[in-house]
């Protein structure tokens, strides 16, 4: 589902992008370095380039992203003294989903080990979780996300819920064009966020859906999508998802049909 491999850059490009982005810096308290990859992978960003980036950044909280195999003792030592959140794309707490649906290349034990090392290094942990990877029905995707949220609470400080969107040049796009995949419903995202409500005293649960309300992103019937997305954003900021219970639309029945009937279609969507 990931098309970021189409946007790879050299180290020099990354430094130039960082410098250009900082021209827009307005005193924000957090800076997220989004590399579309692993900030701790020296094949992507060398230690020298990493040092340059840190030198030009202001002294604020920093969020970086990495795969778990690059969370090593030397990497943690290299980050010492920084106010850092380290995000890891777990995607699912089910190894079968990781292997068969995501092709992630690691298992849940790798994530747990990385999470513990990050915390021992004095940093906080964020996990990215997917809603409805390919080859899963709406119901299976929703239940997998809920199970993954339950699992992650013990190991992370922040959970970021990411509904799958259709990116160009990916297997998901091929499935979508063949009517074999539908991005998740906003009803499912709402349900997962309501499920997370019981954990908000322990972790931050956030979501900022890419392509929301469009055919390639998480959507309902297109009539209620903006209402849902605005409500979700307000609840995300307030860290209180209970107001989502008040959302209503006639497409609820179609979503409910999808949950019930797609198990008979081997995951093929019945609505688009």
C-alpha positions in Angstrom: 0.0 0.0 0.0 3.0 2.3 0.4 4.1 4.5 -2.6 6.8 6.4 -0.8 9.5 4.4 -2.5 8.7 6.5 -5.6 9.9 9.7 -3.8 13.4 8.8 -2.7 16.0 11.5 -2.4 19.7 11.9 -1.8 21.2 13.0 1.5 22.0 16.4 0.0 18.3 16.8 -1.0 17.2 16.0 2.5 19.5 18.7 4.1 18.2 21.2 1.5 14.6 20.3 2.2 15.2 20.6 6.0 16.8 24.1 5.5 13.9 25.2 3.3 11.3 23.9 5.7 12.8 25.7 8.6 12.3 29.0 6.7 8.6 28.5 7.6 9.3 27.6 11.2 7.2 29.8 13.5 8.2 28.7 17.0 6.2 25.5 17.1 7.0 23.3 20.1 7.3 20.0 18.1 9.1 19.3 14.8 8.4 16.0 13.0 11.0 14.8 10.6 9.0 12.8 8.1 11.5 10.9 5.9 9.0 8.4 4.4 11.4 5.8 5.6 13.8 5.2 8.6 15.6 8.2 10.0 18.0 5.8 11.9 18.9 3.8 8.8 22.4 5.1 7.8 21.8 3.9 4.2 19.0 6.6 4.0 20.6 9.2 6.3 24.2 8.9 7.3 25.3 9.8 10.8 27.0 12.9 9.5 23.8 14.1 7.8 21.8 13.2 10.9 24.2 15.4 12.9 23.8 18.3 10.4 20.1 18.1 10.7 20.2 18.2 14.5 22.6 21.1 14.4 20.2 23.3 12.3 17.0 22.4 14.2 15.9 24.5 17.2 15.9 23.0 20.7 12.3 21.6 20.6 10.7 18.2 20.9 11.5 16.1 17.8 9.6 13.2 16.2 11.4 10.8 14.0 10.4 7.6 12.3 12.2 4.3 11.9 11.8 0.5 11.4 12.6 -1.5 14.6 15.8 -3.1 13.3 17.5 0.3 13.3 16.7 0.9 16.9 20.1 -0.2 18.3 22.2 0.7 21.4 24.5 2.9 19.2 21.6 4.7 17.6 20.1 5.4 21.0 23.4 6.7 22.2 23.7 8.9 19.2 20.3 10.5 20.1 21.1 11.0 23.8 20.3 14.5 25.1 17.6 15.1 22.5 13.9 15.5 23.4 12.7 12.8 21.1 9.6 10.8 20.1 10.5 7.7 18.0 7.7 6.4 15.8 7.6 2.9 14.5 5.2 1.6 11.9 3.9 -1.6 13.6 0.7 -1.5 11.4 -0.8 -4.6 13.1 -0.2 -6.6 16.2 -1.0 -9.8 14.3 2.0 -11.5 12.7 -0.1 -13.2 10.0 -1.4 -9.8 8.9 2.1 -8.3 9.0 3.4 -11.1 6.8 0.5 -11.8 4.4 -1.2 -8.4 4.1 1.5 -5.9 4.7 4.7 -7.7 3.8 6.3 -5.8 6.6 9.5 -7.8 7.0 9.5 -8.0 10.8 7.2 -9.5 13.5 5.6 -8.2 16.6 8.5 -9.3 18.8 10.9 -7.0 16.9 8.5 -4.1 17.7 8.3 -4.9 21.4 12.1 -5.1 21.6 12.5 -1.8 19.9 9.9 -0.1 22.0 11.6 -1.3 25.2 15.0 0.0 24.0 13.5 3.3 23.0 12.0 3.8 26.5 15.2 2.6 28.2 17.0 5.3 26.2 14.7 8.0 27.8 12.6 8.6 24.7 8.8 8.2 24.0 7.3 5.7 21.5 4.7 6.2 18.9 3.2 3.3 16.9 1.4 3.6 13.6 -1.5 1.2 13.1 -3.3 0.5 9.8 -7.0 0.4 9.3 -7.9 -2.2 6.7 -4.7 -3.4 5.0 -5.3 -5.1 1.6 -6.7 -8.6 1.5 -8.9 -8.0 4.5 -12.6 -7.4 4.7 -14.0 -4.4 6.5 -14.9 -6.4 9.5 -11.5 -8.1 9.7 -9.7 -4.9 9.2 -11.6 -3.2 12.0 -11.3 -6.0 14.5 -7.5 -6.2 13.7 -7.1 -2.5 14.4 -9.0 -2.8 17.7 -6.9 -5.8 18.8 -3.7 -3.9 17.8 -4.8 -0.9 19.9 -5.3 -3.2 22.9 -1.9 -4.6 22.4 0.0 -1.4 21.9 -1.2 0.4 25.0 1.5 -1.5 27.0 4.4 -0.4 24.9 3.8 3.0 23.5 2.9 6.6 24.5 1.1 7.6 21.3 -1.0 5.5 18.9 -1.5 7.0 15.4 -4.4 5.3 13.5 -3.8 5.4 9.7 -6.6 4.3 7.4 -5.2 2.9 4.2 -5.4 5.1 1.2 -4.8 4.2 -2.4 -1.4 5.4 -3.5 -0.2 5.3 -7.1 1.9 2.4 -8.4 1.0 0.0 -5.5 -0.7 -3.4 -5.2 -3.6 -1.6 -3.4 -4.1 0.6 -6.4 -4.3 -2.4 -8.7 -6.8 -4.1 -6.4 -8.8 -0.9 -6.1 -9.0 -0.4 -9.9 -10.2 -4.0 -10.3 -13.0 -3.3 -7.7 -11.3 -5.8 -5.3 -10.5 -3.2 -2.6 -12.3 -0.3 -1.0 -10.6 2.1 1.4 -12.1 1.8 4.9 -15.4 3.4 5.9 -15.3 6.5 8.2 -17.8 4.5 10.3 -15.0 2.0 10.9 -12.5 4.7 11.9 -15.2 6.2 14.2 -15.7 2.8 15.8 -12.0 2.2 16.3 -11.5 5.6 17.9 -14.5 5.0 20.2 -12.9 1.7 21.2 -9.7 3.6 22.1 -11.6 6.0 24.4 -10.9 3.7 27.4 -7.2 4.1 27.0 -6.9 7.9 26.7 -5.8 8.2 30.3 -2.7 6.1 29.4 -1.9 7.0 25.8 -2.5 9.7 23.1 -4.6 8.3 20.2 -4.5 10.4 17.1 -5.4 10.2 13.4 -5.0 12.5 10.4 -6.5 10.5 7.5 -4.7 11.1 4.2 -7.2 11.5 1.3 -10.2 11.4 3.7 -13.5 12.0 2.0 -12.2 11.0 -1.4 -12.6 7.8 -3.4 -8.9 6.9 -2.7 -9.2 7.5 1.0 -11.3 6.6 4.0 -14.8 7.6 3.2 -18.5 7.0 3.7 -21.2 8.1 1.2 -19.4 11.4 0.3 -22.4 13.3 1.7 -21.5 13.0 5.4 -17.7 12.7 5.0 -16.8 16.3 5.8 -19.0 16.2 8.9 -17.2 13.0 10.1 -13.7 14.3 9.3 -14.3 17.6 11.1 -15.7 15.9 14.1 -12.8 13.4 14.2 -10.3 16.2 14.0 -12.0 18.1 16.8 -12.1 15.0 19.0 -8.4 14.3 18.2 -7.4 17.7 19.4 -9.5 17.4 22.6 -8.5 13.7 23.1 -12.2 12.8 23.7 -13.9 10.6 21.1 -17.2 10.2 22.9 -18.8 13.0 20.8 -18.4 10.8 17.7 -21.4 8.8 19.1 -23.6 11.6 17.9 -22.7 11.2 14.3 -25.5 10.0 12.1 -26.1 9.3 8.4 -28.3 6.9 6.3 -25.2 5.2 5.0 -24.7 3.5 8.4 -26.8 0.6 7.1 -24.5 0.1 4.1 -21.5 0.1 6.4 -23.2 -2.4 8.6 -24.0 -4.5 5.5 -20.3 -4.5 4.6 -19.4 -5.7 8.1 -21.9 -8.5 7.9 -21.7 -9.6 4.3 -18.1 -9.3 3.1 -17.3 -12.5 4.9 -19.4 -14.2 2.2 -17.5 -12.5 -0.7 -14.1 -13.4 0.5 -13.4 -9.8 1.4 -14.5 -8.3 -1.9 -16.3 -5.0 -1.1 -20.0 -4.8 -1.8 -20.1 -1.0 -1.8 -17.6 1.5 -3.2 
